[in-house]
Amino acid sequence: MLRREKGRLIVISGPSGTGKGTVIALLMGLRDDLCLSVSLTTRAPRPGEVDGRDYFFVSREEFERRVEEGLLLEHAEFVGNCYGTPREFVEQKLEEGVSVILEIDVQGAEQVLSSCPDSVSVFILPPSGTELERRLRGRHTDSEEKIRSRLLAAKRECAEAGKYGYIVVNDSAQAAAEEINAIITAEKCKSAYRTNLVTEVLIS
């Protein structure tokens, strides 16, 4: 029997309001070899969010302590709040053969891609700027000032899309999820990651 393959690190970014969460939820239903890394954040929970499921909500002091001790794979500050990825959880899942999705902003993605250059990176774009603004306003959770701040940040983030390995447009969440599913399958089949399997077949 061939040895279990190591999981792949999947970095997914996109502006707030692009629908990343919906796309990722659909993607998770398409594969049984994926898990979503739960990030730490210093922002307050939104209605319906649960600590430990959506995010680990911590104080800024606790967040900074973990940064200093090297316990985060990446960390970044966005619109006044800090976000980070627990290193131990990710490394453990990859060793178990489970691919880990990191839903992070462009600052965090740059750190991960620098330290883990073999990561699979996907940038999710909205169909248009107009649609992005409509989605942000449709949340009814942010003030006008916060919406304008998010729209400005979105423009800056979209300018970084070319640095990612793949770009997916979220016009249809289901179609976007299926595209990313195809990307993951193709990446897992690359010869660079399966040469060891060839060796096992030859010597068995």
Backbone as JSON, one array per atom type, in Angstrom:
{
  "sequence": "MLRREKGRLIVISGPSGTGKGTVIALLMGLRDDLCLSVSLTTRAPRPGEVDGRDYFFVSREEFERRVEEGLLLEHAEFVGNCYGTPREFVEQKLEEGVSVILEIDVQGAEQVLSSCPDSVSVFILPPSGTELERRLRGRHTDSEEKIRSRLLAAKRECAEAGKYGYIVVNDSAQAAAEEINAIITAEKCKSAYRTNLVTEVLIS",
  "N": [[0.85, -1.2, 0.0], [0.49, 2.21, -0.84], [2.21, 4.94, 0.69], [0.64, 7.4, 2.76], [-0.12, 10.56, 1.41], [1.27, 13.78, 2.09], [-0.5, 16.62, 3.33], [-1.63, 19.61, 1.58], [-0.94, 23.09, 1.74], [-3.31, 25.5, 1.48], [-3.72, 28.68, 0.45], [-6.02, 31.19, 0.66], [-7.24, 34.25, -0.42], [-8.88, 37.47, -0.54], [-10.87, 40.43, -1.04], [-12.8, 41.85, 1.69], [-16.18, 40.95, 1.77], [-16.26, 39.66, -0.61], [-17.21, 37.13, -0.64], [-15.81, 34.95, 0.29], [-16.12, 33.2, 2.48], [-18.52, 31.82, 1.91], [-17.86, 30.52, -0.48], [-15.74, 28.88, 0.39], [-17.07, 27.27, 2.24], [-18.73, 25.8, 0.53], [-16.75, 24.53, -0.96], [-15.61, 22.88, 0.99], [-17.56, 20.97, 1.18], [-17.17, 19.54, -1.08], [-14.92, 17.97, -0.88], [-13.19, 15.52, 1.1], [-10.78, 15.7, 2.27], [-9.94, 18.02, 3.42], [-9.44, 20.76, 5.69], [-10.36, 23.62, 7.6], [-8.36, 26.15, 8.73], [-8.57, 27.63, 11.88], [-8.48, 30.94, 12.7], [-6.76, 33.29, 14.85], [-8.01, 36.29, 16.31], [-8.26, 39.77, 17.11], [-10.52, 41.22, 16.87], [-13.98, 42.03, 17.65], [-16.56, 39.55, 18.12], [-18.88, 38.85, 15.46], [-22.47, 38.93, 15.05], [-23.74, 35.7, 15.71], [-21.32, 34.39, 15.38], [-19.0, 31.99, 16.7], [-16.74, 31.37, 19.29], [-13.74, 29.63, 18.7], [-14.82, 28.18, 16.67], [-15.46, 29.88, 14.45], [-13.53, 31.89, 14.77], [-10.69, 32.27, 16.98], [-11.16, 34.28, 19.53], [-9.26, 36.73, 20.92], [-7.49, 38.89, 23.28], [-5.63, 41.9, 22.5], [-3.24, 41.91, 23.87], [-2.79, 39.19, 24.45], [-2.6, 38.23, 21.86], [-0.27, 39.52, 20.93], [1.59, 38.35, 22.64], [1.64, 35.71, 21.67], [2.68, 36.13, 19.14], [5.27, 37.02, 19.76], [6.33, 34.7, 20.87], [6.54, 33.08, 18.7], [4.42, 31.48, 17.87], [2.64, 31.71, 15.84], [1.86, 31.13, 12.44], [1.55, 33.08, 10.59], [0.82, 36.6, 10.72], [-1.17, 39.57, 10.82], [-2.33, 42.98, 10.56], [-5.46, 44.42, 10.08], [-7.68, 46.88, 9.13], [-7.64, 47.94, 11.72], [-7.72, 45.69, 13.36], [-6.19, 42.63, 14.58], [-4.99, 39.6, 13.07], [-4.22, 36.12, 12.93], [-2.51, 32.96, 12.3], [-2.51, 29.86, 13.91], [0.43, 28.04, 14.3], [1.08, 25.33, 15.1], [-1.29, 23.79, 14.8], [-1.74, 23.82, 12.0], [0.62, 22.57, 10.96], [0.42, 20.03, 12.09], [-1.93, 18.96, 10.91], [-1.21, 18.87, 8.19], [0.79, 16.92, 8.23], [-0.79, 14.76, 8.82], [-1.95, 14.25, 6.44], [-3.97, 15.84, 5.65], [-5.22, 18.55, 3.85], [-4.86, 22.02, 4.41], [-6.82, 24.89, 4.62], [-6.12, 28.25, 4.48], [-7.69, 31.09, 5.16], [-6.88, 34.14, 4.59], [-5.68, 37.59, 4.72], [-3.97, 39.71, 2.3], [-1.56, 40.57, 3.44], [-0.93, 38.64, 5.38], [-0.85, 36.43, 3.69], [1.4, 36.96, 2.14], [3.44, 36.58, 4.0], [3.15, 33.82, 4.55], [3.58, 32.66, 2.0], [6.17, 33.36, 1.63], [7.58, 31.95, 3.6], [6.63, 29.41, 3.15], [6.94, 28.44, 0.29], [5.86, 26.5, -1.41], [3.19, 26.5, -1.1], [-0.28, 26.52, -2.12], [-1.76, 29.11, -3.74], [-4.62, 31.16, -3.88], [-6.55, 33.75, -5.19], [-9.55, 35.37, -4.61], [-11.75, 37.12, -6.55], [-14.25, 39.73, -6.69], [-17.17, 39.99, -8.87], [-17.36, 42.6, -9.79], [-16.57, 46.05, -8.89], [-18.85, 47.42, -8.16], [-20.63, 45.38, -7.45], [-19.28, 44.37, -5.26], [-19.48, 46.49, -3.42], [-22.25, 46.47, -3.08], [-22.62, 44.01, -1.79], [-21.21, 44.43, 0.6], [-22.72, 46.48, 1.78], [-25.06, 45.13, 2.07], [-24.73, 43.52, 4.25], [-25.31, 44.92, 6.57], [-23.91, 45.41, 8.91], [-21.83, 47.13, 9.28], [-20.65, 50.51, 9.76], [-21.04, 53.55, 7.77], [-18.57, 54.74, 7.47], [-16.88, 52.58, 8.01], [-17.52, 50.91, 5.88], [-16.59, 52.4, 3.69], [-13.9, 52.37, 4.3], [-13.36, 49.65, 4.01], [-13.82, 49.33, 1.28], [-11.79, 50.87, 0.15], [-9.62, 49.43, 1.08], [-10.1, 47.08, -0.29], [-9.52, 47.73, -2.95], [-6.77, 48.07, -2.78], [-6.01, 45.48, -2.06], [-6.87, 43.93, -4.27], [-5.1, 44.78, -6.15], [-2.93, 43.24, -5.62], [-3.46, 40.74, -6.56], [-2.2, 39.48, -8.73], [0.05, 38.29, -7.71], [-0.59, 35.87, -6.78], [-0.96, 32.31, -7.24], [-3.26, 31.47, -8.52], [-6.31, 32.91, -9.8], [-9.63, 33.39, -9.0], [-12.89, 34.18, -9.97], [-15.63, 35.23, -8.17], [-18.49, 35.01, -9.24], [-20.48, 33.21, -9.29], [-20.95, 31.36, -6.45], [-20.91, 28.55, -6.25], [-19.73, 27.75, -8.67], [-17.24, 28.96, -8.35], [-16.25, 27.56, -6.15], [-16.04, 25.02, -7.27], [-14.06, 25.47, -9.17], [-11.83, 25.98, -7.53], [-11.68, 23.53, -6.28], [-10.9, 21.93, -8.42], [-8.4, 23.03, -8.85], [-7.01, 22.28, -6.53], [-7.03, 19.47, -6.8], [-5.48, 19.17, -9.15], [-3.05, 20.24, -8.25], [-2.32, 18.41, -6.26], [-1.69, 16.27, -7.81], [0.68, 16.83, -9.08], [3.84, 16.01, -10.4], [6.08, 16.6, -8.88], [5.3, 16.23, -6.28], [4.71, 13.6, -6.15], [6.73, 11.92, -6.81], [7.96, 10.32, -4.91], [6.06, 8.36, -4.61], [6.25, 6.96, -6.96], [8.73, 5.76, -6.64], [8.14, 4.03, -4.51], [6.41, 2.25, -5.75], [8.09, 1.04, -7.59], [9.89, -0.36, -5.99], [8.37, -2.13, -4.62]],
  "CA": [[0.0, 0.0, 0.0], [1.28, 3.42, -0.93], [2.22, 5.79, 1.86], [-0.29, 8.54, 2.69], [0.5, 11.81, 0.98], [1.19, 14.92, 2.99], [-1.49, 17.6, 2.9], [-1.14, 20.84, 0.95], [-1.36, 24.33, 2.37], [-4.07, 26.27, 0.49], [-3.88, 30.06, 0.88], [-7.11, 31.86, -0.06], [-7.42, 35.65, -0.04], [-9.83, 38.26, -1.33], [-11.41, 41.53, -0.26], [-13.97, 41.64, 2.53], [-17.41, 41.08, 0.99], [-16.14, 38.91, -1.86], [-17.92, 35.86, -0.51], [-14.84, 33.88, 0.54], [-16.68, 32.23, 3.42], [-19.51, 30.99, 1.22], [-17.13, 29.67, -1.44], [-14.98, 27.88, 1.14], [-18.04, 26.32, 2.8], [-19.12, 24.9, -0.57], [-15.57, 23.74, -1.28], [-15.46, 21.85, 2.02], [-18.52, 19.92, 0.9], [-16.74, 18.82, -2.28], [-13.76, 17.14, -0.6], [-13.11, 15.02, 2.47], [-9.39, 15.77, 2.7], [-9.69, 19.43, 3.7], [-9.92, 21.37, 6.92], [-10.19, 25.07, 7.61], [-7.63, 26.62, 9.9], [-9.28, 28.66, 12.64], [-7.54, 32.01, 12.99], [-6.9, 34.15, 16.02], [-8.28, 37.68, 15.95], [-8.55, 40.68, 18.22], [-11.78, 41.92, 16.64], [-15.13, 41.51, 18.39], [-17.37, 38.6, 17.35], [-20.09, 39.33, 14.79], [-23.64, 38.13, 15.46], [-23.75, 34.32, 15.25], [-19.99, 33.78, 15.39], [-18.71, 31.22, 17.9], [-15.31, 31.27, 19.6], [-13.22, 28.3, 18.47], [-15.35, 27.65, 15.41], [-15.24, 30.88, 13.4], [-12.23, 32.46, 15.14], [-10.34, 32.31, 18.39], [-11.18, 35.7, 19.86], [-8.32, 37.0, 22.01], [-7.13, 40.29, 23.49], [-4.43, 42.3, 21.77], [-2.09, 41.5, 24.68], [-2.59, 37.76, 24.22], [-2.17, 38.06, 20.47], [1.12, 39.95, 20.85], [2.4, 37.33, 23.33], [1.81, 34.56, 20.78], [3.59, 36.56, 18.08], [6.62, 37.06, 20.32], [6.78, 33.34, 21.13], [6.64, 32.36, 17.44], [3.36, 30.47, 17.83], [1.76, 31.98, 14.71], [2.44, 30.92, 11.13], [1.54, 34.43, 10.0], [-0.06, 37.53, 11.43], [-1.33, 40.84, 10.12], [-3.34, 43.89, 11.09], [-6.35, 44.85, 9.0], [-8.75, 47.78, 9.57], [-7.58, 48.12, 13.17], [-7.78, 44.42, 14.09], [-5.11, 41.7, 14.29], [-5.38, 38.25, 12.69], [-3.05, 35.25, 12.85], [-2.76, 31.52, 12.12], [-1.75, 29.0, 14.83], [1.39, 27.22, 13.57], [1.05, 23.91, 15.46], [-2.47, 23.15, 14.22], [-1.52, 23.65, 10.57], [1.67, 21.58, 10.71], [-0.08, 18.71, 12.48], [-2.89, 18.5, 9.91], [-0.49, 18.55, 6.96], [1.46, 15.64, 8.45], [-1.83, 13.73, 8.83], [-2.44, 14.08, 5.08], [-5.12, 16.73, 5.45], [-4.86, 19.87, 3.33], [-5.38, 23.07, 5.28], [-7.17, 26.15, 3.96], [-5.89, 29.47, 5.23], [-8.41, 32.25, 4.63], [-6.14, 35.25, 5.18], [-5.54, 38.75, 3.85], [-2.76, 39.71, 1.48], [-0.37, 40.71, 4.29], [-0.65, 37.32, 5.93], [-0.5, 35.53, 2.59], [2.78, 37.24, 1.75], [4.31, 35.93, 4.98], [3.07, 32.37, 4.37], [4.2, 32.28, 0.73], [7.6, 33.56, 1.77], [8.13, 30.87, 4.42], [6.16, 28.13, 2.59], [6.77, 28.76, -1.14], [5.13, 25.47, -2.15], [1.76, 26.65, -0.81], [-1.16, 26.79, -3.26], [-2.38, 30.4, -3.43], [-5.8, 31.5, -4.71], [-7.15, 35.05, -4.89], [-10.94, 35.42, -5.05], [-12.18, 38.46, -6.97], [-15.69, 39.94, -6.89], [-17.45, 40.21, -10.29], [-17.13, 44.02, -10.1], [-16.53, 46.91, -7.71], [-20.23, 47.74, -7.8], [-21.19, 44.22, -6.75], [-18.61, 44.28, -3.96], [-20.1, 47.49, -2.54], [-23.61, 46.01, -2.77], [-22.51, 42.93, -0.82], [-20.81, 45.0, 1.88], [-23.85, 47.21, 2.36], [-26.11, 44.17, 2.37], [-24.47, 42.89, 5.55], [-25.94, 45.75, 7.61], [-23.14, 45.26, 10.15], [-20.78, 48.15, 9.35], [-21.01, 51.92, 9.58], [-20.66, 54.08, 6.47], [-17.12, 54.95, 7.52], [-16.24, 51.27, 7.92], [-17.72, 50.42, 4.5], [-15.66, 53.14, 2.82], [-12.57, 51.87, 4.62], [-13.24, 48.32, 3.42], [-13.76, 49.48, -0.17], [-10.44, 51.34, -0.16], [-8.73, 48.29, 1.32], [-10.35, 46.11, -1.35], [-8.77, 48.15, -4.13], [-5.35, 47.76, -2.53], [-5.83, 44.02, -2.07], [-7.03, 43.43, -5.64], [-3.88, 45.12, -6.9], [-1.95, 42.2, -5.31], [-3.96, 39.45, -7.04], [-1.26, 38.87, -9.67], [1.11, 37.59, -6.99], [-1.11, 34.56, -6.4], [-0.85, 31.29, -8.28], [-4.54, 31.36, -9.22], [-7.33, 33.93, -9.56], [-10.98, 32.86, -9.22], [-13.92, 35.22, -9.87], [-16.83, 34.72, -7.5], [-19.76, 35.45, -9.79], [-21.32, 32.14, -8.74], [-20.18, 30.72, -5.38], [-20.75, 27.13, -6.55], [-18.75, 27.64, -9.75], [-15.95, 29.34, -7.79], [-15.83, 26.44, -5.32], [-15.64, 23.92, -8.16], [-12.77, 25.83, -9.77], [-10.78, 25.78, -6.53], [-11.58, 22.08, -6.11], [-10.09, 21.44, -9.55], [-7.03, 23.5, -8.62], [-6.41, 21.43, -5.5], [-6.81, 18.15, -7.38], [-4.34, 19.27, -10.06], [-1.84, 20.47, -7.46], [-1.96, 17.17, -5.56], [-1.21, 15.31, -8.81], [1.94, 17.27, -9.66], [4.9, 15.0, -10.28], [7.01, 17.0, -7.83], [4.81, 15.74, -5.0], [4.4, 12.17, -6.22], [7.92, 11.17, -7.2], [8.19, 9.3, -3.89], [5.12, 7.28, -4.83], [6.82, 6.18, -8.06], [9.79, 4.96, -6.04], [7.52, 2.96, -3.72], [5.86, 1.26, -6.68], [9.2, 0.32, -8.23], [10.59, -1.25, -5.08], [7.42, -3.01, -3.93]],
  "C": [[0.88, 1.24, 0.0], [1.13, 4.27, 0.33], [1.28, 6.98, 1.67], [0.46, 9.81, 2.31], [0.32, 12.9, 2.03], [0.16, 15.9, 2.44], [-0.84, 18.82, 2.26], [-1.71, 22.05, 1.69], [-2.02, 25.2, 1.3], [-4.34, 27.67, 1.04], [-4.95, 30.73, 0.02], [-7.3, 33.27, 0.48], [-8.46, 36.3, -0.94], [-10.41, 39.35, -0.46], [-12.6, 41.13, 0.6], [-15.22, 41.87, 1.69], [-17.38, 40.32, -0.32], [-16.9, 37.59, -1.83], [-17.01, 34.68, -0.27], [-15.43, 32.79, 1.42], [-17.66, 31.28, 2.76], [-18.83, 30.03, 0.26], [-16.4, 28.55, -0.71], [-15.91, 26.84, 1.74], [-18.49, 25.32, 1.74], [-17.97, 23.98, -0.95], [-15.39, 22.6, -0.28], [-16.41, 20.68, 1.8], [-18.16, 19.08, -0.31], [-15.6, 17.84, -2.02], [-13.8, 16.66, 0.86], [-11.68, 15.04, 3.0], [-8.97, 17.21, 3.0], [-10.11, 19.79, 5.11], [-9.62, 22.86, 6.85], [-9.46, 25.47, 8.88], [-8.43, 27.73, 10.57], [-8.27, 29.71, 13.09], [-7.8, 32.68, 14.34], [-7.24, 35.56, 15.53], [-8.56, 38.5, 17.2], [-9.86, 41.43, 18.0], [-12.91, 41.27, 17.44], [-15.92, 40.54, 17.52], [-18.55, 39.29, 16.68], [-21.25, 38.46, 15.25], [-23.59, 36.72, 14.86], [-22.4, 33.64, 15.25], [-19.71, 33.13, 16.74], [-17.19, 31.11, 18.08], [-14.85, 29.83, 19.44], [-13.74, 27.65, 17.2], [-15.08, 28.62, 14.27], [-13.86, 31.53, 13.56], [-11.96, 32.12, 16.6], [-10.24, 33.79, 18.74], [-10.31, 35.95, 21.09], [-8.07, 38.49, 22.14], [-5.89, 40.62, 22.68], [-3.17, 41.87, 22.54], [-1.76, 40.02, 24.46], [-2.07, 37.49, 22.82], [-0.68, 38.39, 20.35], [2.05, 38.96, 21.55], [2.68, 36.15, 22.4], [2.75, 34.9, 19.61], [5.03, 36.49, 18.57], [7.19, 35.66, 20.54], [6.85, 32.48, 19.87], [5.58, 31.29, 17.26], [2.39, 30.67, 16.66], [2.5, 31.78, 13.39], [2.54, 32.24, 10.38], [0.65, 35.29, 10.87], [-0.09, 38.85, 10.68], [-2.38, 41.69, 10.83], [-4.14, 44.44, 9.93], [-7.51, 45.64, 9.59], [-8.8, 47.83, 11.11], [-7.63, 46.85, 14.0], [-6.64, 43.5, 13.66], [-5.66, 40.31, 13.98], [-4.1, 37.4, 12.6], [-3.45, 33.79, 12.75], [-1.9, 30.7, 13.07], [-0.87, 28.02, 14.05], [1.22, 25.73, 13.84], [-0.12, 23.18, 14.81], [-2.25, 22.84, 12.75], [-0.51, 22.54, 10.29], [1.2, 20.17, 11.04], [-1.02, 18.14, 11.42], [-2.19, 18.1, 8.61], [0.21, 17.2, 7.08], [0.46, 14.48, 8.42], [-2.4, 13.48, 7.43], [-3.65, 14.92, 4.76], [-4.63, 18.08, 4.93], [-5.57, 20.94, 4.16], [-5.62, 24.34, 4.49], [-6.9, 27.3, 4.92], [-6.64, 30.59, 4.54], [-7.81, 33.48, 5.29], [-6.01, 36.4, 4.2], [-4.19, 38.73, 3.16], [-1.48, 39.86, 2.3], [0.04, 39.36, 4.85], [-0.21, 36.35, 4.85], [0.95, 35.73, 2.16], [3.77, 36.56, 2.7], [4.34, 34.41, 4.76], [3.8, 31.94, 3.1], [5.71, 32.47, 0.76], [8.24, 32.4, 2.53], [7.73, 29.49, 3.9], [5.88, 28.33, 1.1], [6.02, 27.72, -1.96], [3.63, 25.5, -1.84], [0.99, 26.93, -2.1], [-1.91, 28.08, -2.92], [-3.48, 30.76, -4.43], [-6.35, 32.85, -4.25], [-8.57, 35.07, -5.46], [-11.34, 36.87, -5.33], [-13.7, 38.56, -7.0], [-15.93, 40.16, -8.38], [-17.16, 41.65, -10.72], [-17.07, 44.8, -8.8], [-17.92, 47.25, -7.22], [-20.87, 46.6, -7.01], [-20.56, 44.08, -5.37], [-19.25, 45.26, -2.98], [-21.51, 47.05, -2.14], [-23.58, 44.92, -1.69], [-22.14, 43.47, 0.56], [-21.97, 45.73, 2.56], [-24.97, 46.25, 2.77], [-25.92, 43.45, 3.7], [-25.22, 43.58, 6.69], [-25.23, 45.6, 8.95], [-22.11, 46.36, 10.34], [-21.33, 49.56, 9.16], [-20.59, 52.37, 8.19], [-19.15, 54.28, 6.39], [-16.38, 53.62, 7.34], [-16.36, 50.69, 6.5], [-16.74, 51.09, 3.55], [-14.23, 52.65, 3.04], [-12.34, 50.51, 3.97], [-13.12, 48.4, 1.9], [-12.37, 49.96, -0.61], [-9.44, 50.19, 0.01], [-8.88, 47.26, 0.21], [-9.57, 46.46, -2.62], [-7.29, 47.83, -3.98], [-5.09, 46.26, -2.62], [-5.91, 43.47, -3.5], [-5.8, 43.71, -6.49], [-2.79, 44.07, -6.67], [-2.32, 40.84, -5.89], [-2.97, 38.73, -7.96], [-0.13, 38.11, -9.01], [0.69, 36.17, -6.59], [-1.0, 33.58, -7.57], [-2.1, 31.21, -9.14], [-5.46, 32.52, -8.85], [-8.68, 33.33, -9.93], [-11.98, 33.99, -9.02], [-15.18, 34.62, -9.26], [-18.09, 35.4, -8.03], [-20.83, 34.48, -9.32], [-20.48, 31.41, -7.71], [-19.93, 29.25, -5.68], [-19.68, 26.93, -7.62], [-17.35, 27.96, -9.23], [-15.39, 28.2, -6.94], [-15.34, 25.28, -6.18], [-14.31, 24.22, -8.85], [-11.64, 25.57, -8.78], [-10.59, 24.29, -6.25], [-10.71, 21.47, -7.21], [-8.63, 21.83, -9.38], [-6.32, 22.6, -7.62], [-6.09, 20.04, -6.04], [-5.58, 18.16, -8.29], [-3.03, 19.43, -9.29], [-1.38, 19.19, -6.77], [-1.4, 16.12, -6.52], [0.12, 15.7, -9.45], [3.04, 16.24, -9.39], [5.87, 15.32, -9.14], [6.61, 16.44, -6.47], [4.52, 14.24, -5.01], [5.57, 11.32, -6.68], [8.2, 10.05, -6.21], [7.26, 8.11, -4.07], [5.62, 6.37, -5.96], [7.89, 5.23, -7.51], [9.22, 3.78, -5.25], [6.95, 1.87, -4.6], [6.98, 0.41, -7.25], [9.88, -0.67, -7.29], [9.65, -2.24, -4.36], [7.3, -4.35, -4.65]]
}
